[in-house]
Amino acid sequence: MSTPPSLSTILNEILNAIQTILYEVAHAISENASVIATALVLGGLVYALVRYGGTWFRGITGWFRGLF
């Protein structure tokens, strides 16, 4: 019969797994940093356009109506 693993071995394996997961997440983020940044910037612009676009559009159309 084999002996069960010790507590030290189990904790060491858990820490190694957590470290590997964090490394892979950081690696994936760094590999796709430009895509993530583009998505964040475009998302912010779309949010600003949705939030304030109606107000800006009404102001611009009102200004053009005043001209004509």
C-alpha positions as CSV (number, residue, x, y, z in Angstrom):
1,M,0.0,0.0,0.0
2,S,1.2,3.5,-0.7
3,T,1.3,6.1,1.9
4,P,-1.0,9.1,1.7
5,P,0.6,12.5,0.8
6,S,1.5,14.7,3.7
7,L,-0.1,18.0,4.5
8,S,3.0,19.8,3.3
9,T,2.9,18.1,-0.1
10,I,-0.8,18.9,-0.5
11,L,-0.3,22.6,0.4
12,N,2.7,22.8,-1.9
13,E,0.7,21.4,-4.8
14,I,-2.2,23.8,-4.1
15,L,0.2,26.8,-4.0
16,N,1.9,25.6,-7.2
17,A,-1.5,25.4,-8.9
18,I,-2.5,28.9,-7.8
19,Q,0.8,30.2,-9.0
20,T,0.4,28.6,-12.4
21,I,-3.1,29.9,-12.8
22,L,-2.1,33.5,-11.9
23,Y,0.9,33.2,-14.3
24,E,-1.3,32.0,-17.2
25,V,-3.9,34.7,-16.5
26,A,-1.2,37.4,-16.5
27,H,0.3,35.9,-19.7
28,A,-3.1,35.9,-21.5
29,I,-3.7,39.5,-20.4
30,S,-0.3,40.6,-21.6
31,E,-0.7,38.8,-24.9
32,N,-4.0,40.5,-25.6
33,A,-3.3,43.9,-24.0
34,S,-3.9,45.9,-27.2
35,V,-7.2,44.1,-27.8
36,I,-8.3,44.7,-24.2
37,A,-7.3,48.4,-24.4
38,T,-9.2,48.9,-27.7
39,A,-12.3,47.3,-26.2
40,L,-12.1,49.4,-23.1
41,V,-11.6,52.7,-25.1
42,L,-14.4,51.8,-27.6
43,G,-16.7,50.8,-24.7
44,G,-16.1,54.1,-23.0
45,L,-16.8,56.0,-26.2
46,V,-20.0,54.1,-26.8
47,Y,-21.1,54.6,-23.2
48,A,-20.4,58.4,-23.5
49,L,-22.2,58.5,-26.8
50,V,-25.3,56.7,-25.5
51,R,-25.2,58.7,-22.2
52,Y,-24.6,62.2,-23.7
53,G,-25.3,61.7,-27.4
54,G,-29.0,62.5,-27.2
55,T,-28.3,65.8,-25.4
56,W,-25.5,66.8,-27.9
57,F,-27.6,65.8,-30.9
58,R,-30.6,67.9,-29.7
59,G,-28.3,70.8,-29.0
60,I,-26.7,70.6,-32.5
61,T,-30.1,70.2,-34.3
62,G,-31.4,73.2,-32.3
63,W,-28.5,75.2,-33.3
64,F,-29.0,74.3,-37.0
65,R,-32.7,75.2,-36.7
66,G,-31.7,78.6,-35.4
67,L,-29.5,79.2,-38.4
68,F,-32.2,78.3,-40.9
